[in-house]
Each structure stands twice: as C-alpha cells, then as structure tokens.
Amino acid sequence: MPSVRKLKKDIDSLIFEVISDCFTFGTLHPEEKVDEVSGVIADAVTLRNDLIRRTNNPVKSDDPKSARVHYKLIEKDLFIGMDKLCGRLTALHGKAE
C-alpha cells in the first residue's frame, strides 16, 4: 500500500492535470462550451476535496486490513472519477469540431 502522503500527491496531480486540460480546451476554443468546461472543473474540484477529506479521515478500526481497504477504495474512486472527467472533456472536444 502506498503511503498516505503519496496518495494525496497522486490525487492532487491527477486532478490538477484535468483542470489544466480544461483550461487548455478553453484557450483553444474560447467561444464554445464555456459552461460545460466550467462544470468539469467544478466537478474535478469537488472530487479532489472529497477524496482528500476521505484520506484525512480514515475509518477508525483496530484491524489494519480495514485501513488498507479504505485507502484502496479511495484510490479506485480516484481512477473512476478521473475516467469520467476525462470522458466528459473528450466528449466536449468531439462536439467542438
């Protein structure tokens, strides 16, 4: 299991990468889909805040396996959320052309 510190860094770097891609899309297509791009950014920030909150507040248990499962679930939710955000941004790109 990776450390909690590394997990937080992964969350931040992946979310900020999506936000950066959104700003790039907005720069390349300034007249199109402004509200949708803003929605993707807002959802990315919400996802980041939720994952960091869950990382900082693990489930209290004496069983070390439960903590491991908790952090694995956060990691899984990060990748699922990233896939959805990237899919939404890709769909916007398809509509812009």
PDB file as gemmi writes it, atoms N, CA and C in Angstrom:
CRYST1    1.000    1.000    1.000  90.00  90.00  90.00 P 1                      
ATOM      1  N   MET A   1       0.851  -1.174   0.000  1.00  0.00           N  
ATOM      2  CA  MET A   1       0.000   0.000   0.000  1.00  0.00           C  
ATOM      3  C   MET A   1       0.899   1.241   0.000  1.00  0.00           C  
ATOM      4  N   PRO A   2       0.630   2.156  -0.912  1.00  0.00           N  
ATOM      5  CA  PRO A   2       1.417   3.392  -0.914  1.00  0.00           C  
ATOM      6  C   PRO A   2       1.102   4.222   0.320  1.00  0.00           C  
ATOM      7  N   SER A   3       1.987   5.127   0.616  1.00  0.00           N  
ATOM      8  CA  SER A   3       1.781   5.963   1.796  1.00  0.00           C  
ATOM      9  C   SER A   3       0.633   6.938   1.567  1.00  0.00           C  
ATOM     10  N   VAL A   4       0.105   7.438   2.656  1.00  0.00           N  
ATOM     11  CA  VAL A   4      -0.994   8.410   2.595  1.00  0.00           C  
ATOM     12  C   VAL A   4      -0.495   9.679   1.901  1.00  0.00           C  
ATOM     13  N   ARG A   5       0.723  10.048   2.185  1.00  0.00           N  
ATOM     14  CA  ARG A   5       1.308  11.242   1.559  1.00  0.00           C  
ATOM     15  C   ARG A   5       1.362  11.100   0.041  1.00  0.00           C  
ATOM     16  N   LYS A   6       1.795   9.932  -0.435  1.00  0.00           N  
ATOM     17  CA  LYS A   6       1.862   9.696  -1.876  1.00  0.00           C  
ATOM     18  C   LYS A   6       0.462   9.669  -2.492  1.00  0.00           C  
ATOM     19  N   LEU A   7      -0.490   9.110  -1.787  1.00  0.00           N  
ATOM     20  CA  LEU A   7      -1.865   9.089  -2.268  1.00  0.00           C  
ATOM     21  C   LEU A   7      -2.400  10.507  -2.440  1.00  0.00           C  
ATOM     22  N   LYS A   8      -2.145  11.379  -1.475  1.00  0.00           N  
ATOM     23  CA  LYS A   8      -2.582  12.774  -1.576  1.00  0.00           C  
ATOM     24  C   LYS A   8      -1.917  13.476  -2.747  1.00  0.00           C  
ATOM     25  N   LYS A   9      -0.637  13.213  -2.961  1.00  0.00           N  
ATOM     26  CA  LYS A   9       0.063  13.815  -4.092  1.00  0.00           C  
ATOM     27  C   LYS A   9      -0.506  13.316  -5.416  1.00  0.00           C  
ATOM     28  N   ASP A  10      -0.832  12.033  -5.473  1.00  0.00           N  
ATOM     29  CA  ASP A  10      -1.443  11.478  -6.686  1.00  0.00           C  
ATOM     30  C   ASP A  10      -2.799  12.120  -6.962  1.00  0.00           C  
ATOM     31  N   ILE A  11      -3.592  12.288  -5.920  1.00  0.00           N  
ATOM     32  CA  ILE A  11      -4.902  12.930  -6.070  1.00  0.00           C  
ATOM     33  C   ILE A  11      -4.726  14.334  -6.632  1.00  0.00           C  
ATOM     34  N   ASP A  12      -3.848  15.106  -6.016  1.00  0.00           N  
ATOM     35  CA  ASP A  12      -3.639  16.487  -6.465  1.00  0.00           C  
ATOM     36  C   ASP A  12      -3.116  16.549  -7.891  1.00  0.00           C  
ATOM     37  N   SER A  13      -2.121  15.743  -8.200  1.00  0.00           N  
ATOM     38  CA  SER A  13      -1.524  15.835  -9.537  1.00  0.00           C  
ATOM     39  C   SER A  13      -2.501  15.418 -10.629  1.00  0.00           C  
ATOM     40  N   LEU A  14      -3.277  14.373 -10.401  1.00  0.00           N  
ATOM     41  CA  LEU A  14      -4.224  13.934 -11.426  1.00  0.00           C  
ATOM     42  C   LEU A  14      -5.367  14.932 -11.606  1.00  0.00           C  
ATOM     43  N   ILE A  15      -5.891  15.437 -10.520  1.00  0.00           N  
ATOM     44  CA  ILE A  15      -6.990  16.414 -10.616  1.00  0.00           C  
ATOM     45  C   ILE A  15      -6.507  17.697 -11.270  1.00  0.00           C  
ATOM     46  N   PHE A  16      -5.322  18.164 -10.889  1.00  0.00           N  
ATOM     47  CA  PHE A  16      -4.808  19.395 -11.483  1.00  0.00           C  
ATOM     48  C   PHE A  16      -4.479  19.205 -12.959  1.00  0.00           C  
ATOM     49  N   GLU A  17      -4.155  17.994 -13.363  1.00  0.00           N  
ATOM     50  CA  GLU A  17      -3.920  17.710 -14.786  1.00  0.00           C  
ATOM     51  C   GLU A  17      -5.214  17.858 -15.579  1.00  0.00           C  
ATOM     52  N   VAL A  18      -6.310  17.374 -15.035  1.00  0.00           N  
ATOM     53  CA  VAL A  18      -7.606  17.527 -15.705  1.00  0.00           C  
ATOM     54  C   VAL A  18      -7.993  19.004 -15.774  1.00  0.00           C  
ATOM     55  N   ILE A  19      -7.777  19.725 -14.692  1.00  0.00           N  
ATOM     56  CA  ILE A  19      -8.106  21.154 -14.682  1.00  0.00           C  
ATOM     57  C   ILE A  19      -7.248  21.894 -15.710  1.00  0.00           C  
ATOM     58  N   SER A  20      -5.991  21.528 -15.804  1.00  0.00           N  
ATOM     59  CA  SER A  20      -5.106  22.130 -16.798  1.00  0.00           C  
ATOM     60  C   SER A  20      -5.599  21.838 -18.215  1.00  0.00           C  
ATOM     61  N   ASP A  21      -6.039  20.609 -18.452  1.00  0.00           N  
ATOM     62  CA  ASP A  21      -6.589  20.257 -19.762  1.00  0.00           C  
ATOM     63  C   ASP A  21      -7.848  21.064 -20.062  1.00  0.00           C  
ATOM     64  N   CYS A  22      -8.654  21.321 -19.051  1.00  0.00           N  
ATOM     65  CA  CYS A  22      -9.858  22.138 -19.232  1.00  0.00           C  
ATOM     66  C   CYS A  22      -9.498  23.567 -19.631  1.00  0.00           C  
ATOM     67  N   PHE A  23      -8.488  24.128 -18.971  1.00  0.00           N  
ATOM     68  CA  PHE A  23      -8.060  25.479 -19.320  1.00  0.00           C  
ATOM     69  C   PHE A  23      -7.472  25.518 -20.728  1.00  0.00           C  
ATOM     70  N   THR A  24      -6.752  24.468 -21.105  1.00  0.00           N  
ATOM     71  CA  THR A  24      -6.207  24.400 -22.459  1.00  0.00           C  
ATOM     72  C   THR A  24      -7.336  24.344 -23.476  1.00  0.00           C  
ATOM     73  N   PHE A  25      -8.341  23.528 -23.208  1.00  0.00           N  
ATOM     74  CA  PHE A  25      -9.502  23.447 -24.093  1.00  0.00           C  
ATOM     75  C   PHE A  25     -10.178  24.810 -24.196  1.00  0.00           C  
ATOM     76  N   GLY A  26     -10.348  25.486 -23.066  1.00  0.00           N  
ATOM     77  CA  GLY A  26     -10.972  26.802 -23.064  1.00  0.00           C  
ATOM     78  C   GLY A  26     -10.176  27.828 -23.841  1.00  0.00           C  
ATOM     79  N   THR A  27      -8.849  27.699 -23.818  1.00  0.00           N  
ATOM     80  CA  THR A  27      -7.997  28.613 -24.569  1.00  0.00           C  
ATOM     81  C   THR A  27      -8.084  28.337 -26.068  1.00  0.00           C  
ATOM     82  N   LEU A  28      -8.129  27.066 -26.431  1.00  0.00           N  
ATOM     83  CA  LEU A  28      -8.188  26.710 -27.852  1.00  0.00           C  
ATOM     84  C   LEU A  28      -9.568  26.941 -28.460  1.00  0.00           C  
ATOM     85  N   HIS A  29     -10.608  26.843 -27.654  1.00  0.00           N  
ATOM     86  CA  HIS A  29     -11.992  27.017 -28.115  1.00  0.00           C  
ATOM     87  C   HIS A  29     -12.694  28.028 -27.200  1.00  0.00           C  
ATOM     88  N   PRO A  30     -12.297  29.293 -27.249  1.00  0.00           N  
ATOM     89  CA  PRO A  30     -12.842  30.261 -26.278  1.00  0.00           C  
ATOM     90  C   PRO A  30     -14.322  30.557 -26.447  1.00  0.00           C  
ATOM     91  N   GLU A  31     -14.860  30.367 -27.621  1.00  0.00           N  
ATOM     92  CA  GLU A  31     -16.253  30.720 -27.859  1.00  0.00           C  
ATOM     93  C   GLU A  31     -17.218  29.562 -27.652  1.00  0.00           C  
ATOM     94  N   GLU A  32     -16.709  28.382 -27.398  1.00  0.00           N  
ATOM     95  CA  GLU A  32     -17.579  27.208 -27.337  1.00  0.00           C  
ATOM     96  C   GLU A  32     -17.535  26.518 -25.971  1.00  0.00           C  
ATOM     97  N   LYS A  33     -18.674  26.047 -25.535  1.00  0.00           N  
ATOM     98  CA  LYS A  33     -18.807  25.137 -24.379  1.00  0.00           C  
ATOM     99  C   LYS A  33     -18.197  25.677 -23.090  1.00  0.00           C  
ATOM    100  N   VAL A  34     -18.331  26.955 -22.825  1.00  0.00           N  
ATOM    101  CA  VAL A  34     -17.747  27.547 -21.623  1.00  0.00           C  
ATOM    102  C   VAL A  34     -18.403  26.983 -20.364  1.00  0.00           C  
ATOM    103  N   ASP A  35     -19.710  26.855 -20.369  1.00  0.00           N  
ATOM    104  CA  ASP A  35     -20.417  26.348 -19.189  1.00  0.00           C  
ATOM    105  C   ASP A  35     -20.072  24.889 -18.906  1.00  0.00           C  
ATOM    106  N   GLU A  36     -19.955  24.087 -19.967  1.00  0.00           N  
ATOM    107  CA  GLU A  36     -19.635  22.674 -19.771  1.00  0.00           C  
ATOM    108  C   GLU A  36     -18.217  22.505 -19.221  1.00  0.00           C  
ATOM    109  N   VAL A  37     -17.278  23.297 -19.730  1.00  0.00           N  
ATOM    110  CA  VAL A  37     -15.898  23.226 -19.232  1.00  0.00           C  
ATOM    111  C   VAL A  37     -15.854  23.663 -17.773  1.00  0.00           C  
ATOM    112  N   SER A  38     -16.593  24.701 -17.432  1.00  0.00           N  
ATOM    113  CA  SER A  38     -16.658  25.145 -16.031  1.00  0.00           C  
ATOM    114  C   SER A  38     -17.256  24.061 -15.144  1.00  0.00           C  
ATOM    115  N   GLY A  39     -18.224  23.316 -15.667  1.00  0.00           N  
ATOM    116  CA  GLY A  39     -18.814  22.213 -14.918  1.00  0.00           C  
ATOM    117  C   GLY A  39     -17.823  21.095 -14.659  1.00  0.00           C  
ATOM    118  N   VAL A  40     -16.989  20.784 -15.652  1.00  0.00           N  
ATOM    119  CA  VAL A  40     -15.966  19.749 -15.483  1.00  0.00           C  
ATOM    120  C   VAL A  40     -14.961  20.193 -14.416  1.00  0.00           C  
ATOM    121  N   ILE A  41     -14.566  21.474 -14.460  1.00  0.00           N  
ATOM    122  CA  ILE A  41     -13.623  21.989 -13.462  1.00  0.00           C  
ATOM    123  C   ILE A  41     -14.241  21.930 -12.066  1.00  0.00           C  
ATOM    124  N   ALA A  42     -15.492  22.333 -11.941  1.00  0.00           N  
ATOM    125  CA  ALA A  42     -16.161  22.303 -10.637  1.00  0.00           C  
ATOM    126  C   ALA A  42     -16.267  20.874 -10.109  1.00  0.00           C  
ATOM    127  N   ASP A  43     -16.601  19.934 -10.980  1.00  0.00           N  
ATOM    128  CA  ASP A  43     -16.695  18.537 -10.550  1.00  0.00           C  
ATOM    129  C   ASP A  43     -15.326  17.976 -10.170  1.00  0.00           C  
ATOM    130  N   ALA A  44     -14.279  18.410 -10.865  1.00  0.00           N  
ATOM    131  CA  ALA A  44     -12.924  17.966 -10.530  1.00  0.00           C  
ATOM    132  C   ALA A  44     -12.525  18.461  -9.146  1.00  0.00           C  
ATOM    133  N   VAL A  45     -12.838  19.712  -8.845  1.00  0.00           N  
ATOM    134  CA  VAL A  45     -12.509  20.271  -7.531  1.00  0.00           C  
ATOM    135  C   VAL A  45     -13.315  19.560  -6.439  1.00  0.00           C  
ATOM    136  N   THR A  46     -14.580  19.282  -6.718  1.00  0.00           N  
ATOM    137  CA  THR A  46     -15.417  18.564  -5.755  1.00  0.00           C  
ATOM    138  C   THR A  46     -14.866  17.165  -5.494  1.00  0.00           C  
ATOM    139  N   LEU A  47     -14.465  16.473  -6.557  1.00  0.00           N  
ATOM    140  CA  LEU A  47     -13.881  15.139  -6.417  1.00  0.00           C  
ATOM    141  C   LEU A  47     -12.602  15.197  -5.595  1.00  0.00           C  
ATOM    142  N   ARG A  48     -11.748  16.162  -5.883  1.00  0.00           N  
ATOM    143  CA  ARG A  48     -10.496  16.309  -5.148  1.00  0.00           C  
ATOM    144  C   ARG A  48     -10.755  16.552  -3.664  1.00  0.00           C  
ATOM    145  N   ASN A  49     -11.646  17.455  -3.365  1.00  0.00           N  
ATOM    146  CA  ASN A  49     -11.938  17.767  -1.965  1.00  0.00           C  
ATOM    147  C   ASN A  49     -12.509  16.561  -1.226  1.00  0.00           C  
ATOM    148  N   ASP A  50     -13.382  15.808  -1.890  1.00  0.00           N  
ATOM    149  CA  ASP A  50     -13.970  14.619  -1.271  1.00  0.00           C  
ATOM    150  C   ASP A  50     -12.900  13.561  -1.001  1.00  0.00           C  
ATOM    151  N   LEU A  51     -12.032  13.321  -1.979  1.00  0.00           N  
ATOM    152  CA  LEU A  51     -11.001  12.294  -1.810  1.00  0.00           C  
ATOM    153  C   LEU A  51      -9.990  12.687  -0.727  1.00  0.00           C  
ATOM    154  N   ILE A  52      -9.610  13.954  -0.690  1.00  0.00           N  
ATOM    155  CA  ILE A  52      -8.670  14.411   0.350  1.00  0.00           C  
ATOM    156  C   ILE A  52      -9.318  14.314   1.729  1.00  0.00           C  
ATOM    157  N   ARG A  53     -10.597  14.669   1.823  1.00  0.00           N  
ATOM    158  CA  ARG A  53     -11.313  14.558   3.104  1.00  0.00           C  
ATOM    159  C   ARG A  53     -11.348  13.110   3.566  1.00  0.00           C  
ATOM    160  N   ARG A  54     -11.660  12.203   2.643  1.00  0.00           N  
ATOM    161  CA  ARG A  54     -11.700  10.778   2.997  1.00  0.00           C  
ATOM    162  C   ARG A  54     -10.319  10.248   3.359  1.00  0.00           C  
ATOM    163  N   THR A  55      -9.282  10.757   2.710  1.00  0.00           N  
ATOM    164  CA  THR A  55      -7.916  10.329   3.026  1.00  0.00           C  
ATOM    165  C   THR A  55      -7.502  10.809   4.411  1.00  0.00           C  
ATOM    166  N   ASN A  56      -7.880  12.032   4.748  1.00  0.00           N  
ATOM    167  CA  ASN A  56      -7.513  12.593   6.053  1.00  0.00           C  
ATOM    168  C   ASN A  56      -8.310  12.009   7.207  1.00  0.00           C  
ATOM    169  N   ASN A  57      -9.470  11.437   6.919  1.00  0.00           N  
ATOM    170  CA  ASN A  57     -10.338  10.901   7.973  1.00  0.00           C  
ATOM    171  C   ASN A  57     -10.631   9.434   7.724  1.00  0.00           C  
ATOM    172  N   PRO A  58      -9.653   8.558   7.971  1.00  0.00           N  
ATOM    173  CA  PRO A  58      -9.895   7.132   7.728  1.00  0.00           C  
ATOM    174  C   PRO A  58     -10.863   6.557   8.752  1.00  0.00           C  
ATOM    175  N   VAL A  59     -11.413   5.422   8.406  1.00  0.00           N  
ATOM    176  CA  VAL A  59     -12.330   4.724   9.293  1.00  0.00           C  
ATOM    177  C   VAL A  59     -11.551   4.249  10.520  1.00  0.00           C  
ATOM    178  N   LYS A  60     -12.080   4.523  11.691  1.00  0.00           N  
ATOM    179  CA  LYS A  60     -11.413   4.116  12.935  1.00  0.00           C  
ATOM    180  C   LYS A  60     -11.678   2.642  13.191  1.00  0.00           C  
ATOM    181  N   SER A  61     -10.590   1.869  13.198  1.00  0.00           N  
ATOM    182  CA  SER A  61     -10.718   0.445  13.436  1.00  0.00           C  
ATOM    183  C   SER A  61      -9.381  -0.094  13.937  1.00  0.00           C  
ATOM    184  N   ASP A  62      -9.446  -1.189  14.682  1.00  0.00           N  
ATOM    185  CA  ASP A  62      -8.221  -1.816  15.178  1.00  0.00           C  
ATOM    186  C   ASP A  62      -7.605  -2.735  14.126  1.00  0.00           C  
ATOM    187  N   ASP A  63      -8.379  -3.090  13.137  1.00  0.00           N  
ATOM    188  CA  ASP A  63      -7.920  -4.004  12.100  1.00  0.00           C  
ATOM    189  C   ASP A  63      -7.119  -3.244  11.041  1.00  0.00           C  
ATOM    190  N   PRO A  64      -5.836  -3.585  10.853  1.00  0.00           N  
ATOM    191  CA  PRO A  64      -5.038  -2.875   9.839  1.00  0.00           C  
ATOM    192  C   PRO A  64      -5.532  -3.125   8.411  1.00  0.00           C  
ATOM    193  N   LYS A  65      -6.206  -4.243   8.192  1.00  0.00           N  
ATOM    194  CA  LYS A  65      -6.725  -4.531   6.859  1.00  0.00           C  
ATOM    195  C   LYS A  65      -7.841  -3.567   6.473  1.00  0.00           C  
ATOM    196  N   SER A  66      -8.608  -3.106   7.445  1.00  0.00           N  
ATOM    197  CA  SER A  66      -9.695  -2.180   7.125  1.00  0.00           C  
ATOM    198  C   SER A  66      -9.134  -0.843   6.636  1.00  0.00           C  
ATOM    199  N   ALA A  67      -8.019  -0.408   7.202  1.00  0.00           N  
ATOM    200  CA  ALA A  67      -7.385   0.829   6.728  1.00  0.00           C  
ATOM    201  C   ALA A  67      -6.864   0.644   5.314  1.00  0.00           C  
ATOM    202  N   ARG A  68      -6.282  -0.496   5.041  1.00  0.00           N  
ATOM    203  CA  ARG A  68      -5.768  -0.797   3.706  1.00  0.00           C  
ATOM    204  C   ARG A  68      -6.904  -0.809   2.688  1.00  0.00           C  
ATOM    205  N   VAL A  69      -8.012  -1.413   3.054  1.00  0.00           N  
ATOM    206  CA  VAL A  69      -9.170  -1.458   2.167  1.00  0.00           C  
ATOM    207  C   VAL A  69      -9.730  -0.054   1.945  1.00  0.00           C  
ATOM    208  N   HIS A  70      -9.741   0.753   2.995  1.00  0.00           N  
ATOM    209  CA  HIS A  70     -10.234   2.127   2.908  1.00  0.00           C  
ATOM    210  C   HIS A  70      -9.416   2.927   1.889  1.00  0.00           C  
ATOM    211  N   TYR A  71      -8.098   2.847   1.960  1.00  0.00           N  
ATOM    212  CA  TYR A  71      -7.248   3.605   1.044  1.00  0.00           C  
ATOM    213  C   TYR A  71      -7.288   3.042  -0.376  1.00  0.00           C  
ATOM    214  N   LYS A  72      -7.440   1.749  -0.508  1.00  0.00           N  
ATOM    215  CA  LYS A  72      -7.601   1.157  -1.843  1.00  0.00           C  
ATOM    216  C   LYS A  72      -8.892   1.634  -2.497  1.00  0.00           C  
ATOM    217  N   LEU A  73      -9.943   1.770  -1.709  1.00  0.00           N  
ATOM    218  CA  LEU A  73     -11.216   2.261  -2.228  1.00  0.00           C  
ATOM    219  C   LEU A  73     -11.085   3.721  -2.683  1.00  0.00           C  
ATOM    220  N   ILE A  74     -10.351   4.517  -1.931  1.00  0.00           N  
ATOM    221  CA  ILE A  74     -10.112   5.907  -2.328  1.00  0.00           C  
ATOM    222  C   ILE A  74      -9.349   5.947  -3.644  1.00  0.00           C  
ATOM    223  N   GLU A  75      -8.339   5.108  -3.757  1.00  0.00           N  
ATOM    224  CA  GLU A  75      -7.548   5.048  -4.991  1.00  0.00           C  
ATOM    225  C   GLU A  75      -8.415   4.617  -6.175  1.00  0.00           C  
ATOM    226  N   LYS A  76      -9.275   3.645  -5.954  1.00  0.00           N  
ATOM    227  CA  LYS A  76     -10.180   3.189  -7.002  1.00  0.00           C  
ATOM    228  C   LYS A  76     -11.145   4.299  -7.404  1.00  0.00           C  
ATOM    229  N   ASP A  77     -11.706   5.005  -6.428  1.00  0.00           N  
ATOM    230  CA  ASP A  77     -12.625   6.108  -6.715  1.00  0.00           C  
ATOM    231  C   ASP A  77     -11.921   7.237  -7.465  1.00  0.00           C  
ATOM    232  N   LEU A  78     -10.636   7.445  -7.171  1.00  0.00           N  
ATOM    233  CA  LEU A  78      -9.860   8.453  -7.897  1.00  0.00           C  
ATOM    234  C   LEU A  78      -9.791   8.104  -9.378  1.00  0.00           C  
ATOM    235  N   PHE A  79      -9.469   6.872  -9.688  1.00  0.00           N  
ATOM    236  CA  PHE A  79      -9.328   6.489 -11.092  1.00  0.00           C  
ATOM    237  C   PHE A  79     -10.668   6.454 -11.817  1.00  0.00           C  
ATOM    238  N   ILE A  80     -11.721   6.049 -11.136  1.00  0.00           N  
ATOM    239  CA  ILE A  80     -13.050   6.064 -11.750  1.00  0.00           C  
ATOM    240  C   ILE A  80     -13.488   7.507 -12.009  1.00  0.00           C  
ATOM    241  N   GLY A  81     -13.278   8.384 -11.031  1.00  0.00           N  
ATOM    242  CA  GLY A  81     -13.630   9.788 -11.195  1.00  0.00           C  
ATOM    243  C   GLY A  81     -12.826  10.452 -12.300  1.00  0.00           C  
ATOM    244  N   MET A  82     -11.538  10.130 -12.382  1.00  0.00           N  
ATOM    245  CA  MET A  82     -10.696  10.689 -13.438  1.00  0.00           C  
ATOM    246  C   MET A  82     -11.169  10.229 -14.811  1.00  0.00           C  
ATOM    247  N   ASP A  83     -11.542   8.974 -14.909  1.00  0.00           N  
ATOM    248  CA  ASP A  83     -12.032   8.444 -16.180  1.00  0.00           C  
ATOM    249  C   ASP A  83     -13.297   9.179 -16.617  1.00  0.00           C  
ATOM    250  N   LYS A  84     -14.197   9.422 -15.685  1.00  0.00           N  
ATOM    251  CA  LYS A  84     -15.432  10.137 -16.015  1.00  0.00           C  
ATOM    252  C   LYS A  84     -15.152  11.577 -16.430  1.00  0.00           C  
ATOM    253  N   LEU A  85     -14.268  12.263 -15.699  1.00  0.00           N  
ATOM    254  CA  LEU A  85     -13.943  13.648 -16.033  1.00  0.00           C  
ATOM    255  C   LEU A  85     -13.266  13.746 -17.398  1.00  0.00           C  
ATOM    256  N   CYS A  86     -12.326  12.845 -17.654  1.00  0.00           N  
ATOM    257  CA  CYS A  86     -11.646  12.853 -18.953  1.00  0.00           C  
ATOM    258  C   CYS A  86     -12.620  12.514 -20.077  1.00  0.00           C  
ATOM    259  N   GLY A  87     -13.548  11.620 -19.816  1.00  0.00           N  
ATOM    260  CA  GLY A  87     -14.560  11.281 -20.813  1.00  0.00           C  
ATOM    261  C   GLY A  87     -15.451  12.472 -21.138  1.00  0.00           C  
ATOM    262  N   ARG A  88     -15.828  13.218 -20.119  1.00  0.00           N  
ATOM    263  CA  ARG A  88     -16.653  14.412 -20.357  1.00  0.00           C  
ATOM    264  C   ARG A  88     -15.893  15.450 -21.171  1.00  0.00           C  
ATOM    265  N   LEU A  89     -14.618  15.650 -20.860  1.00  0.00           N  
ATOM    266  CA  LEU A  89     -13.818  16.625 -21.599  1.00  0.00           C  
ATOM    267  C   LEU A  89     -13.591  16.168 -23.035  1.00  0.00           C  
ATOM    268  N   THR A  90     -13.373  14.892 -23.222  1.00  0.00           N  
ATOM    269  CA  THR A  90     -13.211  14.351 -24.569  1.00  0.00           C  
ATOM    270  C   THR A  90     -14.500  14.513 -25.375  1.00  0.00           C  
ATOM    271  N   ALA A  91     -15.639  14.301 -24.737  1.00  0.00           N  
ATOM    272  CA  ALA A  91     -16.909  14.467 -25.423  1.00  0.00           C  
ATOM    273  C   ALA A  91     -17.104  15.926 -25.835  1.00  0.00           C  
ATOM    274  N   LEU A  92     -16.664  16.859 -25.023  1.00  0.00           N  
ATOM    275  CA  LEU A  92     -16.754  18.275 -25.382  1.00  0.00           C  
ATOM    276  C   LEU A  92     -15.880  18.577 -26.587  1.00  0.00           C  
ATOM    277  N   HIS A  93     -14.717  17.958 -26.633  1.00  0.00           N  
ATOM    278  CA  HIS A  93     -13.814  18.171 -27.767  1.00  0.00           C  
ATOM    279  C   HIS A  93     -14.445  17.654 -29.053  1.00  0.00           C  
ATOM    280  N   GLY A  94     -15.126  16.514 -28.959  1.00  0.00           N  
ATOM    281  CA  GLY A  94     -15.794  15.971 -30.128  1.00  0.00           C  
ATOM    282  C   GLY A  94     -16.906  16.872 -30.630  1.00  0.00           C  
ATOM    283  N   LYS A  95     -17.598  17.554 -29.708  1.00  0.00           N  
ATOM    284  CA  LYS A  95     -18.690  18.453 -30.078  1.00  0.00           C  
ATOM    285  C   LYS A  95     -18.173  19.771 -30.645  1.00  0.00           C  
ATOM    286  N   ALA A  96     -16.938  20.164 -30.250  1.00  0.00           N  
ATOM    287  CA  ALA A  96     -16.418  21.463 -30.666  1.00  0.00           C  
ATOM    288  C   ALA A  96     -15.962  21.455 -32.117  1.00  0.00           C  
ATOM    289  N   GLU A  97     -15.642  20.297 -32.654  1.00  0.00           N  
ATOM    290  CA  GLU A  97     -15.114  20.259 -34.023  1.00  0.00           C  
ATOM    291  C   GLU A  97     -16.198  20.258 -35.037  1.00  0.00           C  
TER     292      GLU A  97                                                      
END                                                                             
